[in-house]
Amino acid sequence: MTSRTGTRRGRRRNRDAGFTLVEVMVVVLLVAILTAAAAPRFRRTFERLRLREQAEDLAGVLRYASERARTEGVRCRLRLDGERRCLWVERETAPRSGEFMPVEERLGRRRCLSGRVSVTPDRDAITFHADGRGSPVEVRLRDASGTVYVIAVKETLGYVEVRKEAQ
C-alpha cells in the first residue's frame, strides 16, 4: 500500500522492528548480574561433588586393599599421610613377616588428594588381614565450605562405608 507521500508504510515499520542499543545493554547487564549471583553457588556445588568423588575414590582404594589381602593371603595396608594428603597401598612381603612393600598397580600407587581437601585419619595406616578383618578406623575428608565425608572401616570383614556427616 502506498501513502500520500509515495512511500510504502512497510518500510517504516521494518526500521522500527529492531532493538535499540540501550535495550541490548540492559539485557546484557541483567544477564551479568544473574551470572554473578549464581557463580558462588555453582562453585560450592562443584567443590562438594569433588569432595564426594575423592571420598568414593578413597573408599575404593580401601576396598582394593581389603580384597587384595584376602586374595593373596597376606596383610595389606593403606598408608595415609594426613599432612601431605597422600595415600598408597602396601602389601606384606610374606605372611606374618611384618615387612611391607608398596604396591605398583594402578589402584595401589601413591596419589594425593586435592589441595582444597583436608584429611583427618585416626592413624597413619589402615591394615587389612588375610581373614578379612580390617583396622576399625574413620577417616574424615573436609572441604573449604565445611562439608565432611566420613570413610569408616568396620573391623569384621573389613567393610568400608562412606557417609556424609551432618552439619
Helices and strands as residue ranges (DSSP letters): H 9-15, H 21-72, E 76-81, E 86-92, E 100-102, G 106-108, E 111-112, E 118-121, E 125-128, E 137-142, E 148-153, G 156-158, E 160-164
